[in-house]
């Protein structure tokens, strides 16, 4: 699955266009490297997102296409959060 779609499905970022823009601006790292919106993610990958005033690091546990809102947090494990 594409990283921009994963960020939207897991509800880490609310809209896919915002996730795509974050990747294009270099604010999303996939396994320590700058991610492009079309980069593929898999179980075990680490994603780091740098927001305006903080950052967040997660590890992918599952990759599912359609996930209900209440199950979205089961897709990843929070490793670090500073907001």
C-alpha positions, 0 to 999 in steps of 0.5 A: 500500500502507498504510504500516503494511503496508509497514513489516511487509512490509519487516521494518522493524517486525516486526508490523503492529499495532506499526507501526499503534501507532507511526503512531498515536503520531506516531512515523512520518513520511511525507515529513516529515508525521505518518503515519496507519496507512492512508496510502498509500506509493509509490516515492520516499517517505521514511519516518522512524521514531523509536524510544525511543532512536534514529531511522531514515530510509529511502527506498522503492525498491519496493512489493511485497506478498509478500516473502521475508525475505532479499529484504526489504531490497531494498524500501528504501534506508537514508538514516540510522540512529541506534540 
